[in-house]
Amino acid sequence: MKSIKNSSVKFHRRYWKKVAKENGWDRDPFFVQIWIDKNGKVRDSVSTRVLDKDLFLDYDDDYLLSADDLKERNFKIR
């Protein structure tokens, strides 16, 4: 099973939370949009004040990955 490292997701969340705080749009809970490659590696991220959940996108095809897509690809956030 390929794993998306939770530490990678946390790293990106901390980075964007810092940006948000510096620019006055920080809130709790804080969410990010993450692009994941076919090996489960986090390739890019972004956040905005309007996100109401974490979003995971396919890095190569740029489409939203649902929980079922993550399971189908044998990805697990650890």
Secondary structure, 3 states (H helix, E strand, C coil): CEEECHHHHHHHHHHHHHHHHHCCCCCCCCCCEEEECCCCCEEEEECCCCCCCCEEEECCCCCEECHHHHHHCCEEEC
